[in-house]
Protein backbone atom coordinates (compact mmCIF):
# COMPACT_ATOMS: atom_id res chain seq x y z
CA UNK A 1 0.00 0.00 0.00
CA UNK A 2 1.38 3.36 -0.95
CA UNK A 3 1.27 6.38 1.26
CA UNK A 4 -1.21 8.13 -1.00
CA UNK A 5 -3.51 5.09 -0.83
CA UNK A 6 -3.26 4.93 2.93
CA UNK A 7 -4.10 8.60 3.28
CA UNK A 8 -7.26 8.08 1.24
CA UNK A 9 -8.55 5.33 3.59
CA UNK A 10 -11.48 6.33 5.79
CA UNK A 11 -10.83 7.08 9.41
CA UNK A 12 -11.07 3.99 11.58
CA UNK A 13 -14.40 4.17 13.32
CA UNK A 14 -14.08 1.36 15.81
CA UNK A 15 -11.11 -0.16 17.47
CA UNK A 16 -10.73 -3.36 19.42
CA UNK A 17 -8.94 -2.66 22.68
CA UNK A 18 -5.62 -4.39 23.00
CA UNK A 19 -3.73 -5.16 26.20
CA UNK A 20 -0.42 -3.63 25.15
CA UNK A 21 1.65 -3.12 28.26
CA UNK A 22 1.89 -5.89 30.83
CA UNK A 23 2.17 -4.95 34.49
CA UNK A 24 5.96 -5.60 34.78
CA UNK A 25 6.57 -3.38 31.76
CA UNK A 26 4.45 -0.57 33.21
CA UNK A 27 6.21 -0.77 36.57
CA UNK A 28 9.57 -0.82 34.82
CA UNK A 29 8.58 2.13 32.62
CA UNK A 30 7.52 4.46 35.41
CA UNK A 31 10.40 3.43 37.67
CA UNK A 32 12.71 4.08 34.76
CA UNK A 33 11.05 7.42 34.02
CA UNK A 34 11.40 8.53 37.63
CA UNK A 35 15.00 7.29 37.72
CA UNK A 36 15.92 9.12 34.55
CA UNK A 37 14.33 12.33 35.74
CA UNK A 38 16.31 12.17 38.98
CA UNK A 39 19.48 11.30 37.07
CA UNK A 40 18.97 14.22 34.69
CA UNK A 41 18.28 16.64 37.54
CA UNK A 42 21.23 15.48 39.62
CA UNK A 43 23.33 15.36 36.47
CA UNK A 44 22.50 19.01 35.84
CA UNK A 45 23.33 19.80 39.47
CA UNK A 46 26.68 18.02 39.31
CA UNK A 47 27.68 19.64 36.04
CA UNK A 48 26.30 23.10 36.73
CA UNK A 49 26.73 23.60 40.47
CA UNK A 50 27.57 27.24 39.72
CA UNK A 51 24.20 27.73 37.99
CA UNK A 52 21.79 25.61 40.06
CA UNK A 53 21.49 24.95 43.75
CA UNK A 54 18.75 22.38 44.08
CA UNK A 55 21.03 20.47 46.42
CA UNK A 56 24.68 20.35 47.37
CA UNK A 57 27.18 18.84 44.97
CA UNK A 58 27.89 16.08 47.47
CA UNK A 59 24.19 15.17 47.80
CA UNK A 60 23.77 15.30 44.04
CA UNK A 61 26.69 12.90 43.53
CA UNK A 62 25.45 10.43 46.13
CA UNK A 63 21.88 10.57 44.79
CA UNK A 64 23.12 10.22 41.21
CA UNK A 65 25.14 7.15 42.21
CA UNK A 66 22.33 5.40 44.07
CA UNK A 67 19.64 6.17 41.51
CA UNK A 68 22.09 5.17 38.78
CA UNK A 69 22.44 1.74 40.35
CA UNK A 70 18.66 1.46 40.67
CA UNK A 71 18.21 2.33 36.99
CA UNK A 72 20.88 -0.20 35.99
CA UNK A 73 19.13 -2.88 38.06
CA UNK A 74 15.84 -1.83 36.46
CA UNK A 75 17.36 -2.20 33.01
CA UNK A 76 18.35 -5.76 33.82
CA UNK A 77 14.79 -6.49 35.03
CA UNK A 78 13.48 -5.09 31.75
CA UNK A 79 16.02 -7.11 29.80
CA UNK A 80 15.26 -10.42 31.53
CA UNK A 81 11.53 -9.84 31.29
CA UNK A 82 11.72 -9.33 27.54
CA UNK A 83 14.35 -11.96 26.82
CA UNK A 84 12.27 -14.59 28.64
CA UNK A 85 8.93 -13.66 27.13
CA UNK A 86 7.44 -13.61 23.66
CA UNK A 87 7.32 -9.80 23.89
CA UNK A 88 10.95 -9.61 22.82
CA UNK A 89 9.60 -9.47 19.26
CA UNK A 90 8.90 -5.80 19.97
CA UNK A 91 12.63 -5.20 19.88
CA UNK A 92 13.50 -7.58 17.05
CA UNK A 93 15.35 -5.96 14.23
CA UNK A 94 13.43 -5.91 10.98
CA UNK A 95 15.66 -7.78 8.58
CA UNK A 96 13.74 -6.56 5.54
CA UNK A 97 15.51 -3.21 5.56
CA UNK A 98 13.87 -1.65 2.45
CA UNK A 99 10.42 -2.49 3.79
CA UNK A 100 11.34 -1.27 7.27
CA UNK A 101 12.58 2.07 6.04
CA UNK A 102 9.60 2.51 3.76
CA UNK A 103 7.36 2.02 6.79
CA UNK A 104 9.69 4.30 8.74
CA UNK A 105 9.13 7.13 6.27
CA UNK A 106 5.42 6.39 6.12
CA UNK A 107 5.39 6.89 9.87
CA UNK A 108 7.41 10.09 9.56
CA UNK A 109 4.95 11.39 6.97
CA UNK A 110 2.11 10.49 9.26
CA UNK A 111 3.64 12.49 12.10
CA UNK A 112 4.52 15.40 9.83
CA UNK A 113 1.07 15.93 8.32
CA UNK A 114 -1.10 12.79 8.25
CA UNK A 115 -1.86 13.06 11.92
CA UNK A 116 -3.25 16.56 11.41
CA UNK A 117 -5.39 15.42 8.50
CA UNK A 118 -6.92 12.63 10.57
CA UNK A 119 -5.28 9.87 8.53
CA UNK A 120 -5.13 6.32 9.82
CA UNK A 121 -2.02 5.35 11.74
CA UNK A 122 0.32 3.48 9.38
CA UNK A 123 1.21 0.98 12.09
CA UNK A 124 -1.35 -1.20 13.81
CA UNK A 125 -0.22 -2.14 17.28
CA UNK A 126 -0.41 -5.51 18.95
CA UNK A 127 1.32 -6.74 22.13
CA UNK A 128 4.09 -8.41 20.12
CA UNK A 129 4.59 -5.53 17.71
CA UNK A 130 3.59 -2.44 19.61
CA UNK A 131 6.25 -0.06 18.29
CA UNK A 132 5.98 1.70 14.97
CA UNK A 133 9.24 1.72 12.95
CA UNK A 134 10.29 5.11 14.33
CA UNK A 135 9.65 4.00 17.88
CA UNK A 136 11.34 0.66 17.30
CA UNK A 137 14.54 2.19 15.96
CA UNK A 138 14.58 4.81 18.71
CA UNK A 139 13.97 2.31 21.52
CA UNK A 140 16.50 -0.14 20.12
CA UNK A 141 19.04 2.69 20.11
CA UNK A 142 18.08 3.91 23.58
CA UNK A 143 17.85 0.53 25.29
CA UNK A 144 20.69 -1.32 23.61
CA UNK A 145 23.19 1.44 22.88
CA UNK A 146 22.61 4.69 24.74
CA UNK A 147 21.53 3.22 28.08
CA UNK A 148 24.31 0.58 28.36
CA UNK A 149 26.97 3.12 27.34
CA UNK A 150 25.60 5.55 29.92
CA UNK A 151 25.59 2.85 32.58
CA UNK A 152 29.10 1.70 31.76
CA UNK A 153 30.60 5.20 31.69
CA UNK A 154 28.66 6.05 34.84
CA UNK A 155 30.09 3.01 36.61
CA UNK A 156 33.60 3.98 35.54
CA UNK A 157 33.15 7.44 37.04
CA UNK A 158 31.49 6.07 40.17
CA UNK A 159 34.71 4.31 41.13
CA UNK A 160 37.59 5.52 39.01
CA UNK A 161 40.15 3.47 40.89
CA UNK A 162 38.24 0.23 40.45
CA UNK A 163 37.77 0.73 36.71
CA UNK A 164 41.12 2.43 36.04
CA UNK A 165 42.25 -0.30 33.64
CA UNK A 166 39.14 0.04 31.50
CA UNK A 167 39.31 3.84 31.73
CA UNK A 168 42.88 3.77 30.43
CA UNK A 169 41.85 1.51 27.57
CA UNK A 170 39.22 3.97 26.36
CA UNK A 171 41.58 6.95 26.67
CA UNK A 172 41.14 8.35 30.16
CA UNK A 173 38.52 9.72 32.49
CA UNK A 174 37.91 12.79 30.34
CA UNK A 175 36.95 10.56 27.44
CA UNK A 176 34.65 8.60 29.72
CA UNK A 177 33.01 11.75 31.02
CA UNK A 178 32.64 13.21 27.54
CA UNK A 179 30.86 10.08 26.34
CA UNK A 180 28.66 10.05 29.47
CA UNK A 181 27.71 13.70 28.93
CA UNK A 182 26.93 13.12 25.23
CA UNK A 183 24.61 10.29 26.31
CA UNK A 184 23.11 12.63 28.91
CA UNK A 185 22.48 15.22 26.19
CA UNK A 186 20.80 12.60 24.01
CA UNK A 187 18.62 11.52 26.94
CA UNK A 188 17.61 15.11 27.66
CA UNK A 189 16.51 15.47 24.03
CA UNK A 190 14.83 12.06 24.13
CA UNK A 191 12.87 12.89 27.29
CA UNK A 192 11.42 16.02 25.69
CA UNK A 193 10.53 14.13 22.53
CA UNK A 194 9.19 11.10 24.41
CA UNK A 195 6.96 13.24 26.61
CA UNK A 196 5.63 15.11 23.59
CA UNK A 197 5.07 11.98 21.49
CA UNK A 198 3.02 10.72 24.42
CA UNK A 199 0.37 13.34 23.71
CA UNK A 200 0.03 12.34 20.04
CA UNK A 201 -2.48 9.59 20.74
CA UNK A 202 -6.21 9.67 19.98
CA UNK A 203 -6.42 12.08 22.88
CA UNK A 204 -3.48 13.89 24.49
CA UNK A 205 -3.91 11.72 27.58
CA UNK A 206 -4.41 8.39 25.73
CA UNK A 207 -0.84 7.09 25.66
CA UNK A 208 -0.24 8.25 29.24
CA UNK A 209 -3.35 6.35 30.36
CA UNK A 210 -2.15 3.30 28.44
CA UNK A 211 1.07 3.30 30.41
CA UNK A 212 -0.97 3.16 33.63
CA UNK A 213 -3.75 0.74 32.61
CA UNK A 214 -1.89 -1.35 30.05
CA UNK A 215 -4.88 -1.17 27.68
CA UNK A 216 -4.70 0.64 24.41
CA UNK A 217 -7.05 3.58 24.40
CA UNK A 218 -9.74 3.58 21.71
CA UNK A 219 -9.07 5.35 18.43
CA UNK A 220 -11.87 7.43 16.98
CA UNK B 1 128.27 27.24 86.68
CA UNK B 2 126.10 30.01 87.93
CA UNK B 3 125.98 31.39 84.44
CA UNK B 4 125.15 27.93 83.15
CA UNK B 5 122.42 27.49 85.72
CA UNK B 6 120.97 30.88 84.87
CA UNK B 7 121.05 30.08 81.15
CA UNK B 8 119.41 26.73 81.78
CA UNK B 9 116.70 28.36 83.86
CA UNK B 10 116.12 30.90 81.08
CA UNK B 11 115.82 28.15 78.46
CA UNK B 12 113.33 26.28 80.64
CA UNK B 13 111.38 29.45 81.20
CA UNK B 14 111.25 30.12 77.44
CA UNK B 15 110.25 26.51 76.79
CA UNK B 16 107.50 26.67 79.39
CA UNK B 17 106.36 29.99 78.02
CA UNK B 18 106.18 28.48 74.54
CA UNK B 19 104.12 25.56 75.81
CA UNK B 20 101.80 27.75 77.82
CA UNK B 21 98.89 27.91 75.34
CA UNK B 22 98.96 24.15 74.78
CA UNK B 23 99.07 23.37 78.41
CA UNK B 24 96.36 25.83 79.09
CA UNK B 25 94.19 24.25 76.33
CA UNK B 26 94.82 20.80 77.70
CA UNK B 27 93.79 21.99 81.12
CA UNK B 28 90.51 23.38 79.92
CA UNK B 29 89.63 20.84 77.23
CA UNK B 30 90.59 17.54 78.66
CA UNK B 31 88.50 15.67 76.06
CA UNK B 32 90.55 16.91 73.13
CA UNK B 33 93.15 14.29 72.27
CA UNK B 34 96.79 15.09 72.45
CA UNK B 35 97.48 15.16 68.69
CA UNK B 36 94.55 17.52 68.23
CA UNK B 37 96.11 19.94 70.71
CA UNK B 38 98.87 20.40 68.22
CA UNK B 39 96.37 21.28 65.50
CA UNK B 40 94.36 23.56 67.70
CA UNK B 41 97.47 25.33 68.77
CA UNK B 42 97.31 27.16 65.48
CA UNK B 43 93.70 26.56 64.39
CA UNK B 44 92.20 28.11 67.49
CA UNK B 45 93.61 31.38 66.26
CA UNK B 46 92.16 33.60 63.58
CA UNK B 47 94.07 32.03 60.74
CA UNK B 48 92.90 32.84 57.25
CA UNK B 49 93.96 31.33 53.94
CA UNK B 50 93.81 33.19 50.68
CA UNK B 51 91.97 31.16 48.08
CA UNK B 52 92.45 31.11 44.35
CA UNK B 53 89.19 32.92 43.80
CA UNK B 54 90.52 35.80 45.86
CA UNK B 55 88.36 35.09 48.90
CA UNK B 56 89.86 34.36 52.30
CA UNK B 57 88.81 31.23 54.18
CA UNK B 58 88.89 31.14 57.95
CA UNK B 59 90.94 28.26 59.33
CA UNK B 60 89.82 28.89 62.88
CA UNK B 61 88.23 26.02 64.76
CA UNK B 62 85.85 26.80 67.60
CA UNK B 63 87.43 24.67 70.29
CA UNK B 64 84.33 24.60 72.48
CA UNK B 65 82.23 23.36 69.58
CA UNK B 66 84.79 20.78 68.53
CA UNK B 67 85.02 19.54 72.08
CA UNK B 68 81.29 18.74 72.11
CA UNK B 69 81.36 17.28 68.64
CA UNK B 70 80.80 13.56 68.21
CA UNK B 71 83.87 13.61 66.02
CA UNK B 72 86.25 14.59 68.77
CA UNK B 73 86.95 10.90 69.27
CA UNK B 74 88.35 10.49 65.80
CA UNK B 75 90.31 13.70 66.07
CA UNK B 76 91.40 16.10 63.37
CA UNK B 77 93.24 13.50 61.34
CA UNK B 78 90.20 11.28 61.24
CA UNK B 79 88.95 13.51 58.45
CA UNK B 80 92.08 15.47 57.49
CA UNK B 81 94.02 12.40 56.51
CA UNK B 82 96.34 14.32 54.26
CA UNK B 83 97.71 15.85 57.45
CA UNK B 84 98.20 12.46 59.02
CA UNK B 85 100.70 11.60 56.35
CA UNK B 86 102.93 14.25 57.73
CA UNK B 87 102.28 16.66 54.98
CA UNK B 88 100.51 19.70 56.30
CA UNK B 89 98.59 21.02 53.32
CA UNK B 90 99.06 24.67 54.14
CA UNK B 91 100.86 25.32 50.88
CA UNK B 92 98.36 23.49 48.70
CA UNK B 93 96.19 25.90 46.75
CA UNK B 94 92.43 25.80 47.29
CA UNK B 95 90.27 27.03 44.44
CA UNK B 96 87.37 28.23 46.56
CA UNK B 97 85.62 27.55 49.81
CA UNK B 98 82.94 25.65 47.86
CA UNK B 99 85.57 23.50 46.15
CA UNK B 100 87.05 22.69 49.54
CA UNK B 101 83.60 21.72 50.93
CA UNK B 102 82.92 19.52 47.92
CA UNK B 103 86.28 17.79 48.33
CA UNK B 104 85.58 17.02 51.97
CA UNK B 105 82.03 15.87 51.12
CA UNK B 106 83.71 12.71 49.85
CA UNK B 107 85.60 12.40 53.13
CA UNK B 108 82.39 11.78 55.08
CA UNK B 109 81.62 8.76 52.90
CA UNK B 110 84.75 7.01 54.19
CA UNK B 111 82.92 6.29 57.43
CA UNK B 112 79.29 7.12 56.64
CA UNK B 113 78.99 5.11 53.47
CA UNK B 114 75.32 4.15 53.84
CA UNK B 115 74.21 7.68 54.66
CA UNK B 116 76.34 9.04 51.85
CA UNK B 117 74.84 6.59 49.37
CA UNK B 118 71.31 7.65 50.25
CA UNK B 119 72.41 11.29 50.07
CA UNK B 120 73.69 10.67 46.54
CA UNK B 121 70.13 9.87 45.48
CA UNK B 122 68.73 13.01 47.04
CA UNK B 123 67.55 16.27 45.59
CA UNK B 124 70.40 17.99 47.42
CA UNK B 125 73.06 15.79 45.80
CA UNK B 126 71.41 16.26 42.45
CA UNK B 127 71.62 20.02 42.87
CA UNK B 128 75.29 19.69 43.78
CA UNK B 129 75.84 17.61 40.69
CA UNK B 130 74.12 20.25 38.59
CA UNK B 131 76.64 22.79 39.90
CA UNK B 132 74.24 24.67 42.17
CA UNK B 133 76.59 26.64 44.43
CA UNK B 134 73.92 26.84 47.13
CA UNK B 135 73.18 23.13 47.23
CA UNK B 136 74.04 21.61 50.58
CA UNK B 137 76.90 19.21 51.14
CA UNK B 138 77.34 17.19 54.35
CA UNK B 139 78.99 20.01 56.28
CA UNK B 140 76.24 22.50 55.42
CA UNK B 141 73.75 20.52 57.49
CA UNK B 142 76.06 18.83 59.99
CA UNK B 143 78.68 21.60 60.20
CA UNK B 144 82.36 20.91 59.62
CA UNK B 145 83.64 20.65 63.17
CA UNK B 146 80.65 20.92 65.50
CA UNK B 147 78.99 17.69 64.42
CA UNK B 148 76.23 16.88 66.84
CA UNK B 149 74.59 13.58 67.74
CA UNK B 150 71.46 12.49 65.89
CA UNK B 151 69.17 13.51 68.73
CA UNK B 152 70.03 17.12 68.08
CA UNK B 153 68.49 16.83 64.63
CA UNK B 154 64.99 16.46 66.03
CA UNK B 155 64.59 20.07 66.96
CA UNK B 156 61.63 22.33 67.28
CA UNK B 157 63.44 25.16 65.59
CA UNK B 158 63.87 23.29 62.32
CA UNK B 159 67.65 23.32 62.22
CA UNK B 160 69.52 22.59 60.12
CA UNK B 161 66.84 22.75 57.38
CA UNK B 162 65.67 26.19 58.46
CA UNK B 163 69.07 27.64 57.58
CA UNK B 164 68.13 27.53 53.91
CA UNK B 165 64.37 26.89 54.08
CA UNK B 166 63.58 29.75 56.44
CA UNK B 167 60.14 30.70 55.12
CA UNK B 168 59.08 27.08 54.88
CA UNK B 169 60.21 26.52 58.45
CA UNK B 170 58.23 29.56 59.62
CA UNK B 171 55.14 28.20 57.85
CA UNK B 172 55.74 24.75 59.32
CA UNK B 173 56.10 26.22 62.82
CA UNK B 174 52.54 27.56 62.57
CA UNK B 175 51.15 24.36 61.07
CA UNK B 176 49.31 21.65 62.96
CA UNK B 177 52.53 19.63 62.94
CA UNK B 178 54.76 22.50 64.05
CA UNK B 179 52.42 23.61 66.81
CA UNK B 180 52.11 20.05 68.06
CA UNK B 181 55.89 19.82 68.36
CA UNK B 182 56.13 23.05 70.33
CA UNK B 183 53.23 22.01 72.53
CA UNK B 184 54.70 18.71 73.67
CA UNK B 185 53.42 16.62 70.76
CA UNK B 186 49.82 17.15 71.71
CA UNK B 187 46.94 17.63 69.31
CA UNK B 188 43.52 18.21 70.89
CA UNK B 189 44.81 16.64 74.08
CA UNK B 190 45.98 13.49 72.32
CA UNK B 191 49.61 12.51 72.42
CA UNK B 192 51.05 12.32 68.94
CA UNK B 193 54.45 12.15 67.33
CA UNK B 194 54.41 15.17 65.10
CA UNK B 195 56.94 15.01 62.32
CA UNK B 196 60.02 17.16 62.00
CA UNK B 197 61.35 17.99 58.54
CA UNK B 198 63.00 14.59 58.15
CA UNK B 199 59.78 12.87 59.20
CA UNK B 200 58.33 13.63 55.76
CA UNK B 201 61.36 14.43 53.67
CA UNK B 202 63.85 11.89 55.10
CA UNK B 203 67.21 12.87 56.51
CA UNK B 204 69.59 12.10 53.66
CA UNK B 205 67.48 10.63 50.88
CA UNK B 206 65.58 13.86 50.46
CA UNK B 207 63.09 13.28 47.67
CA UNK B 208 61.27 15.74 45.48
CA UNK B 209 57.87 15.97 47.10
CA UNK B 210 56.42 17.08 43.79
CA UNK B 211 57.10 13.58 42.57
CA UNK B 212 53.57 12.29 41.98
CA UNK B 213 53.97 9.04 43.79
CA UNK B 214 55.81 10.37 46.82
CA UNK B 215 53.89 12.64 49.12
CA UNK B 216 50.43 11.15 49.60
CA UNK B 217 51.78 7.72 50.65
CA UNK B 218 54.13 9.58 52.98
CA UNK B 219 51.21 11.32 54.71
CA UNK B 220 49.24 8.08 54.85
CA UNK B 221 52.19 6.25 56.38
CA UNK B 222 51.39 8.17 59.61
CA UNK B 223 47.72 8.97 59.00
CA UNK B 224 46.79 5.36 58.43
CA UNK B 225 43.07 5.93 58.87
CA UNK B 226 43.03 8.87 56.45
CA UNK B 227 42.09 6.71 53.49
CA UNK B 228 39.24 5.09 55.40
CA UNK B 229 38.14 8.43 56.83
CA UNK B 230 37.95 9.95 53.35
CA UNK B 231 36.07 6.97 52.01
CA UNK B 232 33.36 7.64 54.59
CA UNK B 233 32.23 10.81 52.86
CA UNK B 234 34.29 11.54 49.77
CA UNK B 235 33.09 9.94 46.53
CA UNK B 236 35.96 8.39 44.62
CA UNK B 237 38.22 8.82 47.66
CA UNK B 238 41.06 6.74 46.19
CA UNK B 239 41.02 8.78 43.00
CA UNK B 240 40.98 12.04 44.97
CA UNK B 241 43.93 10.90 47.07
CA UNK B 242 45.79 10.08 43.89
CA UNK B 243 45.12 13.25 41.95
CA UNK B 244 44.77 15.84 44.70
CA UNK B 245 47.70 16.65 46.95
CA UNK B 246 46.90 16.44 50.68
CA UNK B 247 47.89 20.08 51.18
CA UNK B 248 45.41 21.19 48.50
CA UNK B 249 42.62 20.67 51.04
CA UNK B 250 44.54 20.57 54.32
CA UNK B 251 46.27 23.88 53.78
CA UNK B 252 43.04 25.82 53.30
CA UNK B 253 44.61 29.20 52.53
CA UNK B 254 46.95 27.83 49.90
CA UNK B 255 46.90 28.98 46.31
CA UNK B 256 46.23 26.01 44.07
CA UNK B 257 47.01 24.99 40.55
CA UNK B 258 46.54 22.08 38.19
CA UNK B 259 49.78 20.56 37.07
CA UNK B 260 49.69 18.40 33.99
CA UNK B 261 52.71 16.18 34.23
CA UNK B 262 54.06 14.51 31.12
CA UNK B 263 53.72 10.84 31.95
CA UNK B 264 54.68 7.73 30.04
CA UNK B 265 51.94 5.16 30.43
CA UNK B 266 54.04 2.36 28.98
CA UNK B 267 56.87 2.93 31.44
CA UNK B 268 54.41 3.86 34.20
CA UNK B 269 56.67 6.78 35.12
CA UNK B 270 56.87 10.52 34.58
CA UNK B 271 58.78 11.61 31.49
CA UNK B 272 62.19 12.45 32.90
CA UNK B 273 64.27 15.28 31.60
CA UNK B 274 67.61 13.99 30.46
CA UNK B 275 70.05 14.48 27.65
CA UNK B 276 68.21 12.13 25.33
CA UNK B 277 64.90 13.93 25.63
CA UNK B 278 66.11 17.50 25.70
CA UNK B 279 64.04 17.66 22.53
CA UNK B 280 60.92 17.88 24.72
CA UNK B 281 61.90 21.38 25.68
CA UNK B 282 62.85 22.21 22.12
CA UNK B 283 59.50 20.88 20.95
CA UNK B 284 57.75 22.95 23.58
CA UNK B 285 59.60 26.10 22.58
CA UNK B 286 58.86 25.44 18.92
CA UNK B 287 55.15 24.95 19.58
CA UNK B 288 54.62 27.83 22.00
CA UNK B 289 56.43 30.33 19.82
CA UNK B 290 54.95 33.43 21.45
CA UNK B 291 55.72 32.09 24.92
CA UNK B 292 52.28 32.95 26.31
CA UNK B 293 51.61 29.45 27.61
CA UNK B 294 50.31 26.40 25.82
CA UNK B 295 46.80 26.75 24.47
CA UNK B 296 44.62 23.65 23.86
CA UNK B 297 45.81 23.16 20.28
CA UNK B 298 49.47 23.65 21.24
CA UNK B 299 49.11 21.20 24.11
CA UNK B 300 47.57 18.62 21.83
CA UNK B 301 50.46 19.14 19.37
CA UNK B 302 53.02 18.79 22.18
CA UNK B 303 51.71 15.41 23.31
CA UNK B 304 51.42 14.23 19.71
CA UNK B 305 54.96 15.31 18.82
CA UNK B 306 56.55 13.84 21.94
CA UNK B 307 54.90 10.52 21.16
CA UNK B 308 56.14 10.74 17.59
CA UNK B 309 59.68 11.54 18.74
CA UNK B 310 59.96 9.07 21.60
CA UNK B 311 59.97 5.48 20.47
CA UNK B 312 58.11 2.89 22.53
CA UNK B 313 56.29 5.44 24.60
CA UNK B 314 52.72 6.39 25.31
CA UNK B 315 52.98 9.85 26.75
CA UNK B 316 49.95 11.52 28.22
CA UNK B 317 49.36 14.28 30.76
CA UNK B 318 48.73 13.23 34.32
CA UNK B 319 46.70 15.93 36.02
CA UNK B 320 47.13 16.73 39.66
CA UNK B 321 45.70 19.43 41.89
CA UNK B 322 48.41 20.81 44.14
CA UNK B 323 49.49 23.87 46.07
CA UNK B 324 51.35 26.42 44.02
CA UNK B 325 54.25 27.01 46.36
CA UNK B 326 56.13 24.95 48.87
CA UNK B 327 55.60 27.45 51.70
CA UNK B 328 51.82 26.99 51.55
CA UNK B 329 52.36 23.24 51.38
CA UNK B 330 53.75 23.41 54.93
CA UNK B 331 50.85 25.45 56.37
CA UNK B 332 48.89 22.31 57.15
CA UNK B 333 45.90 23.01 59.36
CA UNK B 334 43.97 20.79 61.71
CA UNK B 335 41.65 18.40 59.88
CA UNK B 336 38.62 20.34 61.16
CA UNK B 337 39.78 23.33 59.11
CA UNK B 338 40.40 21.41 55.90
CA UNK B 339 38.48 22.32 52.76
CA UNK B 340 35.45 20.06 52.60
CA UNK B 341 33.28 21.90 50.17
CA UNK B 342 33.15 20.01 46.88
CA UNK B 343 31.98 23.19 45.17
CA UNK B 344 35.35 24.85 45.77
CA UNK B 345 36.69 22.74 42.92
CA UNK B 346 33.67 21.30 41.15
CA UNK B 347 32.29 24.53 39.77
CA UNK B 348 33.05 26.64 36.75
CA UNK B 349 35.85 29.16 37.24
CA UNK B 350 36.93 27.45 40.48
CA UNK B 351 40.20 28.99 41.61
CA UNK B 352 42.41 25.90 41.19
CA UNK B 353 41.60 25.70 37.50
CA UNK B 354 42.73 29.24 36.73
CA UNK B 355 46.37 28.32 37.14
CA UNK B 356 47.60 25.49 34.94
CA UNK B 357 51.10 24.26 34.28
CA UNK B 358 52.58 21.51 32.16
CA UNK B 359 55.57 19.86 33.76
CA UNK B 360 58.49 17.69 32.87
CA UNK B 361 60.26 15.77 35.63
CA UNK B 362 63.91 16.36 36.20
CA UNK B 363 66.07 13.33 36.86
CA UNK B 364 65.81 13.93 40.64
CA UNK B 365 62.02 14.07 40.52
CA UNK B 366 61.65 17.84 40.78
CA UNK B 367 59.39 19.33 38.19
CA UNK B 368 60.22 21.83 35.53
CA UNK B 369 56.95 23.64 34.89
CA UNK B 370 55.72 25.50 31.86
CA UNK B 371 52.73 27.78 31.80
CA UNK B 372 49.54 26.64 30.11
CA UNK B 373 46.35 28.45 29.23
CA UNK B 374 43.57 27.47 31.68
CA UNK B 375 41.39 26.87 28.60
CA UNK B 376 43.19 23.55 28.17
CA UNK B 377 40.95 22.18 30.91
CA UNK B 378 37.72 23.15 29.15
CA UNK B 379 38.51 22.53 25.54
CA UNK B 380 37.27 19.68 23.38
CA UNK B 381 40.82 19.58 22.01
CA UNK B 382 41.97 18.32 25.41
CA UNK B 383 39.84 15.19 25.45
CA UNK B 384 42.83 13.23 24.18
CA UNK B 385 45.78 15.19 25.57
CA UNK B 386 44.36 15.78 29.08
CA UNK B 387 42.47 12.50 29.07
CA UNK B 388 43.44 11.52 32.60
CA UNK B 389 42.26 14.65 34.39
CA UNK B 390 38.68 15.72 34.76
CA UNK B 391 36.81 17.35 37.61
CA UNK B 392 33.06 17.22 37.00
CA UNK B 393 31.64 20.72 36.93
CA UNK B 394 35.00 22.39 37.23
CA UNK B 395 36.69 21.41 34.00
CA UNK B 396 33.63 20.81 31.87
CA UNK B 397 34.01 21.02 28.13
CA UNK B 398 32.34 24.11 26.70
CA UNK B 399 31.41 22.43 23.44
CA UNK B 400 29.28 19.95 25.37
CA UNK B 401 27.54 22.84 27.14
CA UNK B 402 26.65 24.16 23.70
CA UNK B 403 25.33 20.77 22.62
CA UNK B 404 23.21 20.54 25.77
CA UNK B 405 21.70 23.95 25.07
CA UNK B 406 20.93 22.76 21.54
CA UNK B 407 19.31 19.60 22.95
CA UNK B 408 17.17 21.67 25.30
CA UNK B 409 16.20 24.11 22.58
CA UNK B 410 15.63 21.25 20.14
CA UNK B 411 13.57 19.37 22.71
CA UNK B 412 11.38 22.43 23.17
CA UNK B 413 11.37 23.34 19.48
CA UNK B 414 10.06 19.99 18.25
CA UNK B 415 6.70 20.25 20.07
CA UNK B 416 6.39 23.96 19.28
CA UNK B 417 7.14 23.47 15.58
CA UNK B 418 4.95 20.37 15.38
CA UNK B 419 2.00 22.03 17.07
CA UNK B 420 2.50 25.12 14.88
CA UNK B 421 2.69 22.96 11.78
CA UNK B 422 -0.54 21.22 12.84
CA UNK B 423 -2.36 24.51 13.22
CA UNK B 424 -1.20 25.70 9.81
CA UNK B 425 -2.21 22.44 8.13
CA UNK B 426 -5.61 22.40 9.83
CA UNK B 427 -6.25 25.98 8.77
CA UNK B 428 -5.26 25.07 5.24
CA UNK B 429 -7.56 22.04 5.27
CA UNK B 430 -10.43 24.15 6.56
CA UNK B 431 -9.83 26.81 3.93
CA UNK B 432 -9.60 24.08 1.22
CA UNK B 433 -12.96 22.68 2.37
CA UNK B 434 -14.52 26.12 2.10
Interface residues (C-beta under 8 A of the other chain):
Chain A: X46 X47 X48 X49 X50 X56 X57 X58 X61 X62 X65 X111 X112 X113 X115 X116 X117 X157 X158 X159 X160 X161 X168 X171 X172 X173 X174 X175 X177 X178 X181 X182 X184 X185 X186 X188 X189 X191 X192 X193 X196
Chain B: X233 X235 X236 X238 X239 X242 X265 X316 X342 X343 X346 X347 X348 X349 X382 X383 X384 X386 X387 X388 X389 X390 X392 X393 X396 X397 X400 X403 X404 X407 X408 X410 X411 X412 X414 X415 X418 X421 X422 X425 X426 X429
